[in-house]
Amino acid sequence: MKVSMFARAALPLIGLGLLIGGAGCAGSNPPPGAGPPGACPPPQDRDAICIQVVVWAKHPGTGQCCQYGNPCVAPEGWETFYSLEECEQAP
């Protein structure tokens, strides 16, 4: 299969855009093992400049961990973590 010079140059940039943009991050769908589907609140709508990194937020009452596209859209008052394991192990 022949790949054009443009395609070869664009592919790494597309991958980087997906990584930075948080594509594929569903704030309302918890990762496997983090509770029933739909149990996580939707991402908060905040006008803030925020680092684009997937975080898990722990519900302070139930201890359920939910995945969000960045720490700024996690529910207010929920502690955030950078891995599901870290979230589940936190008190």
C-alpha positions as CSV (number, residue, x, y, z in Angstrom):
1,M,0.0,0.0,0.0
2,K,1.4,3.4,-1.1
3,V,1.0,6.2,1.4
4,S,1.4,9.8,0.3
5,M,3.9,12.2,1.8
6,F,1.1,14.3,3.2
7,A,-0.6,11.3,4.9
8,R,2.7,10.2,6.5
9,A,3.2,13.7,7.9
10,A,-0.4,14.1,9.1
11,L,-0.9,10.8,10.9
12,P,1.3,11.6,13.9
13,L,-0.4,15.0,14.2
14,I,-3.9,13.4,14.1
15,G,-2.8,11.0,16.9
16,L,-1.4,13.9,18.9
17,G,-4.7,15.8,18.4
18,L,-6.7,12.9,19.7
19,L,-4.4,12.6,22.7
20,I,-4.5,16.3,23.6
21,G,-8.2,16.8,22.8
22,G,-9.3,13.9,24.9
23,A,-11.2,12.2,22.1
24,G,-12.9,9.1,23.2
25,C,-13.4,10.3,26.7
26,A,-17.0,9.9,27.8
27,G,-17.7,11.8,31.0
28,S,-21.0,10.2,31.6
29,N,-19.9,6.6,31.1
30,P,-17.8,5.1,33.9
31,P,-14.9,2.8,33.0
32,P,-15.5,-0.9,33.5
33,G,-15.8,-1.8,37.1
34,A,-16.7,1.7,38.2
35,G,-20.4,1.3,38.7
36,P,-23.5,0.9,36.5
37,P,-23.7,2.7,33.2
38,G,-25.3,6.1,33.5
39,A,-24.7,6.4,37.2
40,C,-22.0,9.2,36.8
41,P,-23.2,12.8,36.5
42,P,-22.5,14.5,33.2
43,P,-19.4,16.7,32.8
44,Q,-19.9,20.2,34.4
45,D,-20.1,23.1,31.9
46,R,-17.3,25.4,33.0
47,D,-15.6,28.2,31.1
48,A,-12.1,27.5,32.3
49,I,-8.7,26.8,30.8
50,C,-7.9,23.3,31.9
51,I,-5.3,20.7,31.3
52,Q,-6.6,18.0,28.9
53,V,-6.0,14.8,30.8
54,V,-8.4,12.0,31.6
55,V,-9.2,11.9,35.3
56,W,-11.3,9.8,37.6
57,A,-13.5,11.6,40.2
58,K,-14.6,9.9,43.4
59,H,-18.2,10.4,44.6
60,P,-17.8,11.6,48.2
61,G,-20.9,9.8,49.4
62,T,-20.8,6.5,47.6
63,G,-17.1,6.1,46.7
64,Q,-18.0,5.4,43.0
65,C,-15.2,6.4,40.5
66,C,-16.3,8.2,37.3
67,Q,-14.2,9.1,34.3
68,Y,-14.0,12.7,33.0
69,G,-12.1,14.3,30.1
70,N,-10.3,16.8,32.4
71,P,-10.4,17.8,36.1
72,C,-12.4,21.0,35.4
73,V,-15.5,19.1,34.3
74,A,-15.5,16.7,37.2
75,P,-18.3,17.3,39.7
76,E,-17.5,20.0,42.2
77,G,-16.4,18.6,45.6
78,W,-15.3,15.3,44.1
79,E,-11.6,14.4,44.5
80,T,-9.9,13.7,41.2
81,F,-7.2,11.1,40.4
82,Y,-5.1,10.2,37.3
83,S,-5.9,6.5,37.3
84,L,-8.9,4.3,38.1
85,E,-6.8,2.2,40.5
86,E,-5.7,5.3,42.4
87,C,-9.3,6.4,42.7
88,E,-10.6,3.0,43.9
89,Q,-7.9,2.7,46.5
90,A,-8.4,6.2,48.0
91,P,-10.3,6.4,51.3
